[in-house]
Amino acid sequence: MTQEELNNLTVNKSVDARGTACPGPLLEAKKSIGTIASGEIMEVLSADEGTKRDIPKWANKKGNEYLGTVEESGYFKIYLKKG
Amino acid sequence: MAKLCMGLFSGSLDKLTAAGVILSGAAADDMDVEVFVLLQGARAFIKGNEDKIDNLAEASHLKDEFISSLERIKVSTWYEFFEMAKDLTNVKIYICSLAGKIWGGEKLEDFNDLVDDICGIGEYLTSAEEADIHMFI
């Protein structure tokens, strides 16, 4: 998806994990993905560089779809669709 | 579901923290986890000892920097990591009976709430044999 498409997604759940280092964002994502339904969208906000690789790999492995990442100033947003 | 077997020999703050981070990753992945706590590790699991662990296995002269950095970047304590992992996935923590005795822990009630049971070395090796991933820390 393009950055514009990602920014225009309707997000069902937003998880702000910017205050935590690895493995905090991954754990927050794991806890929150269980609260949304299949096909719904979750965004994870993180400032931890390792998360950029960690969450997409985790998401795909667990049967969810990694849609893309949007860079913001000092943090980034990762978009996932629950499988 | 993948199974992780961990031999936790070390009871130092740095290695307990590393073990906690790895357990968190295993929890995110819904792994079945068995931790076998050996020798030095068992001291950290004696009831009341969880906050008394402040030695490092590596670079002990940098202990103050290590501890202050963990606080600055808001890293959970080793105990919190273990608790979170147990909340999220099937994590069993077993104390080697010999290790427990060394530090004055003979029965399950001598250990903190993380601990599920006391076991012998045979169970550890069987778990390692059956696991998809085996780590020794």
Backbone of each chain as ProteinMPNN parsed JSONL, in Angstrom:
{"seq_chain_A": "MTQEELNNLTVNKSVDARGTACPGPLLEAKKSIGTIASGEIMEVLSADEGTKRDIPKWANKKGNEYLGTVEESGYFKIYLKKG", "coords_chain_A": {"N_chain_A": [[0.838, -1.195, 0.0], [0.394, 2.312, -0.619], [1.881, 5.208, 0.999], [-0.033, 7.166, 1.26], [-2.401, 5.699, 1.028], [-2.179, 4.134, 3.296], [-2.318, 6.082, 5.3], [-4.922, 6.831, 4.963], [-6.436, 4.754, 5.844], [-9.137, 3.21, 7.629], [-8.917, 2.928, 10.939], [-9.306, 0.409, 13.323], [-8.268, -0.145, 15.766], [-5.945, 1.489, 17.763], [-2.689, 1.417, 18.908], [-0.625, 2.807, 21.204], [2.621, 2.559, 21.64], [4.824, 4.039, 22.15], [6.227, 4.732, 24.405], [7.755, 2.616, 25.2], [10.519, 0.291, 25.116], [11.888, -2.384, 23.05], [10.923, -5.514, 24.366], [8.459, -4.25, 24.394], [6.615, -2.893, 22.432], [5.96, -5.096, 20.771], [4.725, -6.829, 22.576], [2.55, -5.261, 23.307], [1.245, -5.135, 20.855], [0.622, -7.822, 20.502], [-1.14, -8.225, 22.687], [-3.227, -6.532, 21.941], [-4.156, -7.299, 19.408], [-5.852, -9.331, 19.796], [-8.192, -8.134, 20.505], [-9.565, -7.199, 18.361], [-11.59, -7.847, 15.416], [-11.461, -10.353, 12.797], [-10.156, -9.169, 9.769], [-10.244, -6.551, 10.5], [-8.475, -3.43, 11.145], [-5.387, -2.61, 12.649], [-3.279, -0.185, 14.137], [0.084, 0.332, 15.143], [1.908, 2.398, 17.144], [5.241, 3.3, 17.408], [8.52, 4.016, 18.691], [10.696, 2.556, 18.669], [13.333, 1.211, 17.006], [13.813, -1.497, 16.381], [11.325, -2.574, 16.253], [10.293, -2.108, 13.745], [11.052, -4.168, 12.054], [10.414, -6.345, 13.559], [7.62, -6.503, 14.262], [6.21, -6.678, 11.701], [7.214, -9.215, 10.795], [6.392, -10.9, 12.866], [3.604, -10.516, 12.674], [2.905, -11.55, 10.111], [3.703, -14.185, 10.451], [1.87, -15.043, 12.326], [-0.432, -15.188, 10.916], [-1.653, -12.836, 10.241], [-1.972, -9.765, 8.3], [0.594, -7.744, 7.177], [0.476, -4.408, 6.415], [1.935, -2.093, 5.938], [4.27, 0.627, 6.706], [4.329, 3.827, 8.162], [6.296, 6.655, 8.314], [6.768, 8.988, 10.885], [7.503, 12.066, 12.626], [10.034, 11.291, 14.651], [8.87, 8.923, 15.382], [7.055, 5.965, 14.252], [4.376, 4.459, 12.338], [2.834, 1.375, 12.272], [0.933, -0.694, 10.213], [-1.533, -3.178, 10.42], [-3.546, -5.907, 9.287], [-5.94, -7.908, 10.716], [-5.915, -11.44, 10.512]], "CA_chain_A": [[0.0, 0.0, 0.0], [1.156, 3.566, -0.609], [1.809, 5.955, 2.265], [-1.327, 7.863, 1.29], [-3.432, 4.691, 1.31], [-2.038, 3.755, 4.708], [-2.812, 7.195, 6.116], [-6.372, 6.956, 4.804], [-7.119, 3.554, 6.353], [-9.985, 3.325, 8.825], [-8.238, 2.118, 11.97], [-10.228, -0.086, 14.348], [-7.573, -0.158, 17.065], [-4.646, 2.153, 17.728], [-1.898, 1.07, 20.088], [0.506, 3.729, 21.351], [3.68, 1.903, 22.412], [6.017, 4.886, 21.996], [6.952, 4.866, 25.668], [8.429, 1.38, 25.6], [11.556, -0.298, 24.264], [11.69, -3.8, 22.753], [9.851, -6.084, 23.559], [7.19, -3.61, 24.74], [5.671, -2.748, 21.323], [5.517, -6.421, 20.316], [3.776, -7.334, 23.568], [1.324, -4.457, 23.184], [0.576, -5.593, 19.631], [0.092, -9.17, 20.786], [-2.309, -8.105, 23.562], [-4.321, -5.78, 21.32], [-4.698, -7.931, 18.197], [-6.935, -10.202, 20.254], [-9.402, -7.353, 20.809], [-10.253, -6.805, 17.125], [-12.127, -8.965, 14.634], [-10.803, -10.693, 11.541], [-10.383, -8.185, 8.708], [-10.126, -5.187, 11.039], [-7.143, -2.828, 11.019], [-4.749, -2.096, 13.871], [-2.011, 0.517, 13.941], [0.959, 0.333, 16.312], [2.844, 3.531, 17.15], [6.451, 2.921, 18.139], [9.742, 4.758, 18.407], [11.766, 1.568, 18.837], [13.733, 0.833, 15.64], [13.705, -2.942, 16.173], [9.918, -2.907, 16.016], [10.004, -2.007, 12.299], [11.22, -5.494, 11.45], [9.873, -7.361, 14.453], [6.158, -6.649, 14.202], [5.78, -7.271, 10.426], [7.537, -10.65, 10.754], [5.488, -11.562, 13.819], [2.233, -10.451, 12.174], [2.746, -12.497, 9.008], [3.84, -15.538, 10.997], [0.664, -15.376, 13.091], [-1.593, -15.242, 10.031], [-2.201, -11.5, 9.991], [-1.355, -9.158, 7.124], [1.314, -6.485, 7.374], [0.069, -3.539, 5.313], [2.969, -1.101, 5.664], [4.729, 1.48, 7.8], [4.384, 5.262, 7.86], [7.248, 7.38, 9.168], [6.383, 10.288, 11.424], [8.66, 12.71, 13.248], [10.44, 10.681, 15.923], [8.235, 7.609, 15.585], [6.451, 5.449, 13.023], [3.108, 3.76, 12.528], [2.795, 0.098, 11.552], [-0.467, -1.068, 9.98], [-1.777, -4.617, 10.307], [-4.932, -6.377, 9.162], [-6.063, -9.192, 11.411], [-6.273, -12.565, 9.657]], "C_chain_A": [[0.874, 1.246, 0.0], [1.007, 4.248, 0.755], [0.453, 6.655, 2.389], [-2.456, 6.888, 1.634], [-3.386, 4.277, 2.787], [-2.626, 4.832, 5.614], [-4.327, 7.346, 6.041], [-7.154, 5.743, 5.304], [-8.033, 3.908, 7.52], [-9.43, 2.358, 9.864], [-9.245, 1.716, 13.043], [-9.603, -0.064, 15.74], [-6.222, 0.519, 16.896], [-3.915, 1.881, 19.036], [-0.695, 2.002, 20.157], [1.554, 3.106, 22.26], [4.965, 2.732, 22.361], [6.839, 5.021, 23.27], [7.769, 3.653, 26.038], [9.498, 0.961, 24.593], [11.179, -1.75, 23.985], [11.803, -4.596, 24.046], [8.483, -5.446, 23.805], [6.213, -3.481, 23.581], [5.118, -4.086, 20.809], [4.469, -6.982, 21.278], [2.456, -6.569, 23.5], [0.526, -4.884, 21.953], [-0.091, -6.944, 19.859], [-1.189, -9.077, 21.639], [-3.503, -7.517, 22.799], [-4.927, -6.478, 20.116], [-5.867, -8.86, 18.565], [-8.242, -9.465, 20.502], [-10.14, -6.906, 19.547], [-10.673, -8.045, 16.338], [-11.312, -9.186, 13.365], [-11.17, -9.665, 10.464], [-10.264, -6.752, 9.186], [-8.653, -4.745, 11.051], [-6.646, -2.336, 12.375], [-3.497, -1.323, 13.476], [-1.24, 0.483, 15.247], [1.926, 1.499, 16.166], [4.055, 3.147, 17.989], [7.605, 3.84, 17.751], [10.958, 3.848, 18.536], [12.12, 0.976, 17.471], [13.552, -0.653, 15.363], [12.298, -3.379, 15.809], [9.579, -2.925, 14.524], [10.131, -3.346, 11.595], [10.453, -6.553, 12.233], [8.374, -7.581, 14.248], [5.677, -7.169, 12.848], [6.046, -8.778, 10.353], [6.608, -11.437, 11.67], [4.079, -11.636, 13.238], [2.004, -11.487, 11.073], [2.809, -13.939, 9.502], [2.564, -15.987, 11.699], [-0.598, -15.323, 12.224], [-2.295, -13.915, 9.822], [-1.471, -10.894, 8.783], [-0.682, -7.837, 7.493], [1.039, -5.591, 6.165], [1.123, -2.494, 4.966], [3.268, -0.239, 6.876], [4.794, 2.929, 7.323], [5.329, 5.939, 8.848], [6.648, 8.707, 9.607], [7.63, 10.899, 12.057], [8.957, 12.069, 14.603], [9.758, 9.362, 16.248], [7.683, 7.125, 14.244], [5.184, 4.68, 13.366], [3.113, 2.503, 11.648], [1.333, -0.322, 11.429], [-0.59, -2.57, 9.723], [-3.26, -4.874, 10.079], [-5.002, -7.758, 9.808], [-6.565, -10.286, 10.471], [-7.437, -13.366, 10.201]], "O_chain_A": [[1.972, 1.237, 0.557], [0.13, 3.908, 1.549], [-0.128, 6.729, 3.472], [-3.346, 7.203, 2.423], [-4.419, 4.097, 3.43], [-3.339, 4.533, 6.572], [-4.946, 7.916, 6.939], [-8.38, 5.704, 5.205], [-7.728, 4.806, 8.304], [-9.47, 1.14, 9.691], [-9.947, 2.559, 13.602], [-10.299, 0.023, 16.752], [-5.449, 0.173, 16.002], [-4.454, 2.089, 20.123], [0.156, 1.988, 19.268], [1.415, 3.113, 23.483], [6.062, 2.194, 22.51], [8.014, 5.384, 23.219], [8.419, 3.646, 27.083], [9.399, 1.235, 23.396], [10.261, -2.287, 24.606], [12.753, -4.354, 24.791], [7.457, -6.035, 23.463], [5.07, -3.919, 23.713], [3.942, -4.183, 20.457], [3.456, -7.537, 20.853], [1.38, -7.156, 23.62], [-0.701, -4.983, 21.996], [-1.231, -7.166, 19.451], [-2.182, -9.749, 21.361], [-4.642, -7.946, 22.985], [-6.105, -6.272, 19.822], [-6.745, -9.131, 17.747], [-9.285, -10.092, 20.688], [-11.212, -6.307, 19.635], [-10.171, -9.145, 16.57], [-10.569, -8.308, 12.925], [-12.342, -9.337, 10.276], [-10.192, -5.831, 8.373], [-7.733, -5.559, 10.978], [-7.391, -1.728, 13.143], [-2.746, -1.745, 12.596], [-1.822, 0.59, 16.327], [2.671, 1.582, 15.19], [3.918, 2.722, 19.137], [7.659, 4.366, 16.64], [12.1, 4.308, 18.517], [11.291, 0.311, 16.851], [13.183, -1.039, 14.254], [12.092, -4.401, 15.155], [8.694, -3.661, 14.09], [9.398, -3.626, 10.646], [9.921, -7.511, 11.673], [7.922, -8.714, 14.083], [4.802, -8.035, 12.824], [5.189, -9.534, 9.897], [6.103, -12.498, 11.303], [3.432, -12.681, 13.296], [1.016, -12.22, 11.107], [2.067, -14.802, 9.033], [2.216, -17.167, 11.673], [-1.711, -15.404, 12.745], [-3.404, -13.869, 9.289], [-0.478, -11.445, 8.308], [-1.311, -6.935, 8.047], [1.33, -5.967, 5.03], [1.199, -2.053, 3.819], [2.626, -0.349, 7.92], [5.257, 3.213, 6.219], [5.175, 5.81, 10.063], [6.091, 9.452, 8.799], [8.702, 10.295, 12.018], [8.229, 12.275, 15.574], [10.042, 8.752, 17.279], [7.829, 7.8, 13.225], [4.949, 4.304, 14.515], [3.363, 2.569, 10.445], [0.587, -0.309, 12.408], [0.146, -3.147, 8.922], [-4.117, -4.161, 10.601], [-4.223, -8.654, 9.483], [-7.524, -10.083, 9.726], [-7.852, -14.348, 9.586]]}, "seq_chain_B": "MAKLCMGLFSGSLDKLTAAGVILSGAAADDMDVEVFVLLQGARAFIKGNEDKIDNLAEASHLKDEFISSLERIKVSTWYEFFEMAKDLTNVKIYICSLAGKIWGGEKLEDFNDLVDDICGIGEYLTSAEEADIHMFI", "coords_chain_B": {"N_chain_B": [[1.965, -25.927, 17.856], [4.905, -24.17, 18.603], [7.585, -25.248, 20.719], [9.528, -24.014, 23.37], [12.398, -24.609, 25.194], [14.129, -23.677, 28.038], [17.159, -23.551, 29.723], [17.935, -22.125, 32.652], [20.542, -21.054, 34.043], [21.842, -18.873, 35.135], [21.666, -16.372, 37.679], [21.901, -13.693, 37.571], [21.319, -10.135, 37.202], [21.505, -9.072, 34.58], [21.387, -11.345, 32.883], [19.004, -12.523, 33.695], [17.26, -10.544, 32.881], [17.644, -10.666, 30.111], [16.659, -13.241, 29.674], [14.011, -12.784, 30.351], [13.2, -11.0, 28.321], [13.414, -12.658, 26.095], [11.509, -14.585, 26.776], [9.26, -12.982, 26.589], [9.127, -12.541, 23.833], [8.632, -15.164, 23.039], [6.158, -15.45, 24.182], [4.636, -13.644, 22.712], [4.568, -15.041, 20.426], [2.993, -17.14, 21.006], [4.158, -19.488, 22.006], [4.717, -22.677, 23.6], [6.306, -22.856, 26.661], [8.985, -24.04, 28.616], [10.811, -23.485, 31.47], [13.762, -24.302, 33.023], [15.196, -23.959, 36.026], [18.388, -23.626, 37.122], [21.077, -24.233, 39.427], [22.756, -21.304, 40.102], [20.681, -19.714, 39.218], [18.419, -20.34, 40.72], [18.447, -18.912, 43.094], [17.368, -16.404, 42.59], [14.698, -16.928, 42.493], [13.829, -17.603, 44.968], [11.462, -16.912, 47.442], [10.912, -13.504, 48.035], [13.392, -12.711, 47.187], [13.363, -11.471, 44.731], [13.678, -8.705, 44.322], [16.19, -8.282, 45.13], [18.211, -8.871, 43.466], [21.069, -7.808, 42.043], [23.489, -8.123, 40.837], [25.762, -8.353, 38.022], [26.42, -10.58, 35.286], [28.092, -10.046, 33.211], [30.46, -7.503, 32.433], [30.585, -6.21, 35.029], [31.55, -3.92, 36.198], [30.137, -1.92, 35.029], [27.708, -1.753, 36.162], [26.077, 0.273, 37.418], [25.562, 2.021, 35.285], [24.205, 0.306, 33.575], [21.884, -0.352, 35.076], [20.721, 2.189, 35.477], [20.219, 2.891, 32.846], [18.307, 0.986, 32.073], [16.178, 1.871, 33.616], [15.824, 4.445, 32.582], [15.019, 4.018, 29.91], [12.726, 2.76, 30.389], [12.468, -0.072, 30.79], [10.953, -3.104, 31.595], [11.106, -4.856, 34.782], [13.038, -7.844, 35.452], [11.397, -9.665, 36.711], [8.829, -8.717, 36.129], [8.798, -9.134, 33.344], [8.793, -11.939, 33.263], [6.359, -12.424, 34.555], [4.528, -11.207, 32.747], [4.924, -12.799, 30.485], [3.982, -15.234, 31.451], [1.329, -14.599, 31.774], [0.495, -14.337, 29.151], [1.058, -16.618, 27.629], [1.607, -20.225, 27.601], [3.627, -20.77, 30.019], [5.827, -22.562, 31.913], [7.568, -22.812, 34.939], [10.222, -24.379, 36.364], [11.995, -25.423, 39.203], [15.172, -26.717, 39.69], [15.715, -29.35, 41.89], [18.074, -29.724, 43.352], [19.327, -27.238, 43.009], [17.523, -25.57, 44.318], [17.804, -26.428, 46.978], [20.388, -25.605, 47.54], [20.117, -22.879, 47.927], [18.389, -22.753, 50.036], [15.769, -23.453, 49.485], [13.408, -25.759, 49.765], [10.835, -26.629, 49.367], [7.845, -26.057, 47.342], [6.515, -23.786, 48.309], [8.547, -22.23, 49.243], [9.397, -20.688, 47.209], [8.904, -17.964, 44.808], [5.834, -16.645, 43.253], [6.054, -17.165, 40.546], [6.947, -19.666, 40.119], [6.25, -23.002, 39.155], [6.728, -25.664, 39.852], [8.921, -28.084, 41.448], [11.662, -29.842, 40.118], [13.537, -32.627, 38.673], [16.733, -33.301, 37.05], [16.372, -34.986, 34.909], [13.88, -34.428, 33.792], [14.32, -31.958, 32.678], [16.15, -32.56, 30.613], [14.601, -34.242, 29.035], [12.632, -32.451, 28.248], [14.198, -30.67, 26.761], [14.971, -32.341, 24.714], [12.588, -32.746, 23.394], [11.859, -30.229, 22.561], [11.393, -27.506, 20.168], [13.081, -25.378, 20.169], [15.996, -24.875, 22.032], [17.495, -23.29, 24.716], [20.283, -22.176, 26.632], [20.995, -20.339, 29.374]], "CA_chain_B": [[2.548, -24.765, 18.543], [6.326, -24.427, 18.851], [7.956, -25.372, 22.135], [10.831, -23.481, 23.76], [12.932, -25.09, 26.469], [15.231, -22.822, 28.473], [17.91, -23.852, 30.944], [18.32, -20.826, 33.207], [21.577, -21.28, 35.058], [22.31, -17.614, 35.719], [20.761, -15.597, 38.532], [22.356, -12.299, 37.545], [20.3, -9.224, 36.69], [21.571, -8.931, 33.116], [20.92, -12.556, 32.192], [17.575, -12.687, 33.991], [16.555, -9.6, 32.007], [17.684, -11.254, 28.764], [15.72, -14.374, 29.665], [12.67, -12.197, 30.362], [12.916, -10.459, 26.986], [13.202, -13.815, 25.204], [10.202, -15.157, 27.137], [8.241, -12.085, 26.042], [9.027, -12.868, 22.408], [7.98, -16.474, 22.943], [4.751, -15.239, 24.538], [4.002, -12.996, 21.564], [4.467, -16.067, 19.389], [2.129, -18.213, 21.549], [4.904, -20.736, 22.194], [4.733, -23.364, 24.889], [7.65, -22.623, 27.204], [9.368, -24.631, 29.898], [12.073, -22.938, 31.977], [14.338, -25.11, 34.091], [16.088, -23.057, 36.747], [19.493, -24.428, 37.637], [22.09, -23.672, 40.343], [22.721, -19.893, 40.507], [19.395, -19.122, 38.871], [17.371, -20.606, 41.715], [18.486, -17.901, 44.162], [16.485, -15.292, 42.225], [13.294, -17.347, 42.598], [13.463, -17.772, 46.38], [10.473, -15.89, 47.821], [11.487, -12.306, 48.651], [14.697, -12.368, 46.592], [13.23, -10.911, 43.38], [14.165, -7.324, 44.251], [17.546, -8.214, 45.703], [19.18, -9.3, 42.454], [21.679, -6.605, 41.453], [24.809, -8.407, 40.266], [25.794, -8.619, 36.582], [27.323, -11.648, 34.858], [29.038, -9.457, 32.255], [30.788, -6.084, 32.612], [30.03, -5.838, 36.333], [31.971, -2.56, 36.542], [29.189, -0.982, 34.414], [26.4, -2.059, 36.754], [25.262, 1.476, 37.636], [25.121, 2.505, 33.974], [23.213, -0.658, 33.08], [20.623, -0.23, 35.826], [20.095, 3.492, 35.22], [19.711, 2.865, 31.463], [17.054, 0.22, 32.07], [15.136, 2.738, 34.173], [15.606, 5.581, 31.676], [14.245, 3.61, 28.729], [11.501, 2.133, 30.907], [12.442, -1.51, 30.578], [10.34, -3.814, 32.722], [12.044, -5.648, 35.576], [13.072, -9.24, 34.999], [10.236, -10.34, 37.293], [7.656, -8.299, 35.343], [8.843, -9.841, 32.056], [8.363, -13.319, 33.493], [4.924, -12.374, 34.853], [3.798, -10.914, 31.506], [4.99, -13.981, 29.624], [3.085, -16.252, 32.004], [-0.05, -14.155, 31.519], [0.16, -14.374, 27.733], [1.187, -17.935, 26.999], [1.798, -21.334, 28.532], [5.005, -20.782, 30.521], [6.014, -23.291, 33.173], [8.892, -22.586, 35.511], [10.57, -25.462, 37.275], [13.264, -25.256, 39.917], [15.949, -27.935, 39.917], [15.654, -29.583, 43.341], [19.408, -29.491, 43.917], [19.556, -25.789, 43.036], [16.695, -25.005, 45.377], [18.397, -26.75, 48.286], [21.601, -24.783, 47.741], [19.726, -21.538, 48.395], [17.446, -22.844, 51.157], [14.4, -23.702, 49.019], [13.17, -27.214, 49.728], [9.459, -26.907, 48.943], [7.306, -25.08, 46.4], [6.146, -22.544, 49.009], [9.754, -21.426, 49.51], [9.708, -19.919, 45.995], [7.914, -16.93, 44.475], [4.636, -17.098, 42.545], [6.346, -17.549, 39.163], [7.405, -21.063, 40.062], [5.167, -23.975, 39.056], [7.039, -26.909, 40.555], [10.33, -28.451, 41.613], [11.853, -31.044, 39.302], [14.88, -33.179, 38.576], [17.458, -33.003, 35.804], [15.855, -35.836, 33.834], [12.764, -33.763, 33.13], [14.909, -30.893, 31.848], [16.732, -33.131, 29.394], [13.493, -34.726, 28.205], [12.02, -31.254, 27.657], [15.113, -30.156, 25.735], [14.943, -33.295, 23.605], [11.315, -32.614, 22.685], [11.592, -28.838, 22.189], [11.836, -26.997, 18.865], [14.197, -24.473, 20.461], [16.555, -25.058, 23.376], [18.472, -22.246, 25.072], [20.909, -22.284, 27.958], [21.406, -18.976, 29.718]], "C_chain_B": [[4.001, -25.081, 18.907], [6.606, -24.458, 20.35], [9.374, -24.855, 22.349], [11.204, -24.055, 25.117], [14.128, -24.217, 26.83], [15.86, -23.365, 29.755], [18.422, -22.531, 31.482], [19.269, -21.052, 34.368], [21.893, -20.007, 35.824], [21.245, -16.931, 36.565], [21.157, -14.146, 38.575], [21.31, -11.425, 36.854], [20.322, -9.125, 35.163], [21.022, -10.167, 32.407], [19.46, -12.864, 32.499], [16.743, -11.759, 33.098], [16.517, -10.134, 30.578], [16.689, -12.401, 28.653], [14.28, -13.85, 29.609], [12.274, -11.644, 29.004], [12.622, -11.611, 26.014], [11.85, -14.468, 25.498], [9.066, -14.296, 26.583], [8.027, -12.358, 24.561], [8.319, -14.192, 22.201], [6.486, -16.341, 23.239], [4.001, -14.598, 23.38], [3.743, -14.012, 20.455], [3.599, -17.252, 19.829], [2.872, -19.537, 21.729], [4.561, -21.37, 23.539], [6.166, -23.27, 25.411], [7.831, -23.398, 28.505], [10.736, -24.08, 30.278], [12.539, -23.817, 33.13], [15.431, -24.292, 34.763], [17.139, -23.877, 37.482], [20.391, -23.593, 38.555], [21.933, -22.19, 40.677], [21.357, -19.242, 40.252], [18.36, -19.24, 39.979], [17.331, -19.548, 42.82], [17.508, -16.76, 43.876], [15.015, -15.633, 42.451], [12.878, -17.693, 44.019], [12.547, -16.618, 46.766], [11.165, -14.714, 48.507], [12.809, -11.866, 48.039], [14.579, -11.57, 45.294], [13.765, -9.484, 43.246], [15.613, -7.187, 44.73], [18.63, -8.574, 44.687], [19.79, -8.062, 41.809], [23.09, -6.866, 40.924], [24.704, -8.673, 38.765], [26.766, -9.755, 36.284], [28.407, -11.096, 33.936], [29.251, -7.986, 32.588], [30.241, -5.536, 33.94], [30.447, -4.423, 36.756], [31.025, -1.501, 35.945], [27.77, -1.156, 34.982], [25.524, -0.815, 36.889], [24.714, 2.018, 36.324], [24.014, 1.609, 33.418], [21.865, -0.441, 33.762], [19.938, 1.109, 35.534], [19.548, 3.562, 33.793], [18.398, 2.098, 31.371], [15.91, 1.085, 32.57], [14.79, 3.863, 33.201], [14.754, 5.193, 30.474], [13.042, 2.736, 29.104], [11.4, 0.656, 30.549], [11.835, -2.163, 31.82], [11.415, -4.541, 33.522], [12.014, -7.092, 35.084], [11.835, -9.965, 35.499], [8.964, -9.992, 36.502], [7.617, -8.992, 33.978], [8.331, -11.275, 32.212], [6.854, -13.365, 33.756], [4.106, -12.171, 33.583], [3.772, -12.137, 30.601], [4.034, -15.054, 30.129], [1.618, -15.888, 31.781], [-0.473, -14.418, 30.075], [0.243, -15.746, 27.087], [1.454, -18.984, 28.062], [3.27, -21.428, 28.932], [5.034, -21.521, 31.849], [7.441, -23.078, 33.654], [9.145, -23.63, 36.586], [11.935, -25.201, 37.906], [13.917, -26.624, 40.067], [16.045, -28.142, 41.436], [17.0, -29.348, 44.011], [19.671, -27.993, 44.062], [18.761, -25.13, 44.153], [17.333, -25.212, 46.736], [19.62, -25.893, 48.576], [21.245, -23.436, 48.351], [18.629, -21.581, 49.456], [16.008, -23.053, 50.74], [14.165, -25.191, 48.851], [11.802, -27.539, 49.128], [8.945, -25.769, 48.061], [6.992, -23.743, 47.085], [7.358, -21.685, 49.383], [10.079, -20.497, 48.335], [8.591, -18.932, 45.671], [6.802, -17.502, 43.563], [4.884, -17.481, 41.087], [6.535, -19.061, 39.034], [6.218, -22.024, 40.09], [5.464, -25.26, 39.814], [8.553, -27.065, 40.7], [10.536, -29.739, 40.827], [13.299, -31.515, 39.337], [15.468, -32.945, 37.195], [16.918, -33.821, 34.63], [14.742, -35.149, 33.054], [13.277, -32.649, 32.22], [15.416, -31.467, 30.528], [15.646, -33.668, 28.46], [12.814, -33.546, 27.502], [12.884, -30.714, 26.526], [15.074, -31.041, 24.488], [13.695, -33.094, 22.741], [11.084, -31.223, 22.107], [12.038, -28.514, 20.765], [13.051, -26.093, 19.037], [14.679, -24.761, 21.879], [17.62, -23.997, 23.609], [19.029, -22.528, 26.453], [21.5, -20.929, 28.295], [22.093, -18.972, 31.062]], "O_chain_B": [[4.287, -26.144, 19.459], [5.947, -23.779, 21.137], [10.297, -25.205, 21.613], [10.424, -23.994, 26.067], [15.036, -24.038, 26.019], [15.168, -23.605, 30.745], [19.251, -21.882, 30.845], [18.856, -21.216, 35.516], [22.178, -20.051, 37.02], [20.067, -16.917, 36.207], [20.794, -13.43, 39.509], [20.523, -11.902, 36.036], [19.267, -9.097, 34.529], [20.273, -10.046, 31.438], [18.753, -13.41, 31.652], [15.671, -12.132, 32.623], [15.484, -10.064, 29.911], [15.967, -12.518, 27.663], [13.437, -14.407, 28.906], [11.129, -11.803, 28.58], [11.69, -11.535, 25.213], [11.132, -14.858, 24.578], [8.035, -14.818, 26.159], [6.892, -12.401, 24.087], [7.499, -14.329, 21.293], [5.657, -17.022, 22.635], [2.861, -14.964, 23.096], [2.82, -13.86, 19.655], [3.486, -18.245, 19.11], [2.264, -20.602, 21.615], [4.169, -20.687, 24.485], [7.119, -23.567, 24.691], [6.956, -23.412, 29.37], [11.696, -24.189, 29.516], [11.804, -24.045, 34.09], [16.454, -23.975, 34.155], [16.827, -24.703, 38.34], [20.434, -22.368, 38.44], [21.056, -21.842, 41.467], [20.939, -18.339, 40.977], [17.526, -18.352, 40.159], [16.278, -19.32, 43.416], [16.894, -16.214, 44.793], [14.18, -14.738, 42.585], [11.721, -18.035, 44.265], [12.836, -15.465, 46.444], [11.922, -14.909, 49.458], [13.298, -10.775, 48.334], [15.578, -11.046, 44.802], [14.249, -9.098, 42.182], [16.177, -6.093, 44.727], [19.818, -8.579, 45.01], [19.096, -7.336, 41.096], [23.809, -5.922, 40.598], [23.679, -9.162, 38.29], [27.802, -9.886, 36.936], [29.517, -11.628, 33.892], [28.309, -7.3, 32.985], [29.529, -4.532, 33.965], [29.775, -3.798, 37.577], [31.1, -0.327, 36.309], [26.781, -0.761, 34.365], [24.351, -0.845, 36.516], [23.555, 2.425, 36.246], [23.023, 2.089, 32.866], [20.832, -0.358, 33.098], [18.72, 1.161, 35.365], [18.533, 4.214, 33.55], [17.48, 2.518, 30.667], [14.807, 1.046, 32.026], [13.62, 4.198, 33.014], [13.871, 5.946, 30.065], [12.437, 2.074, 28.261], [10.367, 0.194, 30.064], [12.172, -1.81, 32.95], [12.501, -4.812, 33.01], [11.085, -7.507, 34.391], [11.278, -10.798, 34.783], [8.13, -10.86, 36.24], [6.552, -9.39, 33.507], [7.54, -11.758, 31.402], [6.156, -14.239, 33.242], [3.115, -12.866, 33.357], [2.739, -12.475, 30.023], [3.354, -15.709, 29.339], [0.771, -16.766, 31.618], [-1.642, -14.687, 29.801], [-0.437, -16.004, 26.095], [1.52, -18.686, 29.254], [4.062, -22.088, 28.259], [4.342, -21.144, 32.795], [8.393, -23.153, 32.878], [8.406, -23.752, 37.562], [12.891, -24.813, 37.234], [13.281, -27.576, 40.521], [16.411, -27.226, 42.173], [17.055, -28.825, 45.125], [20.169, -27.534, 45.09], [19.261, -24.244, 44.846], [17.398, -24.29, 47.55], [19.858, -25.502, 49.718], [21.978, -22.912, 49.19], [18.007, -20.559, 49.745], [15.101, -22.853, 51.548], [14.663, -25.808, 47.909], [11.621, -28.567, 48.475], [9.514, -24.678, 48.029], [7.189, -22.684, 46.49], [7.2, -20.537, 49.797], [10.937, -19.622, 48.453], [7.478, -19.044, 46.186], [6.834, -18.668, 43.168], [4.007, -18.066, 40.452], [6.31, -19.644, 37.974], [5.311, -21.898, 40.912], [4.553, -25.88, 40.362], [9.34, -26.292, 40.153], [9.687, -30.631, 40.86], [14.163, -30.885, 39.946], [14.792, -32.456, 36.29], [17.003, -33.386, 33.481], [14.659, -35.263, 31.831], [12.742, -32.422, 31.135], [15.142, -30.923, 29.459], [15.762, -33.56, 27.239], [12.468, -33.626, 26.323], [12.378, -30.346, 25.466], [15.138, -30.553, 23.36], [13.737, -33.25, 21.521], [10.212, -31.045, 21.257], [12.938, -29.155, 20.222], [13.932, -26.04, 18.179], [13.879, -24.875, 22.808], [18.533, -23.829, 22.801], [18.337, -23.051, 27.327], [22.386, -20.43, 27.602], [22.517, -17.917, 31.535]]}, "name": "protein", "num_of_chains": 2, "seq": "MTQEELNNLTVNKSVDARGTACPGPLLEAKKSIGTIASGEIMEVLSADEGTKRDIPKWANKKGNEYLGTVEESGYFKIYLKKGMAKLCMGLFSGSLDKLTAAGVILSGAAADDMDVEVFVLLQGARAFIKGNEDKIDNLAEASHLKDEFISSLERIKVSTWYEFFEMAKDLTNVKIYICSLAGKIWGGEKLEDFNDLVDDICGIGEYLTSAEEADIHMFI"}
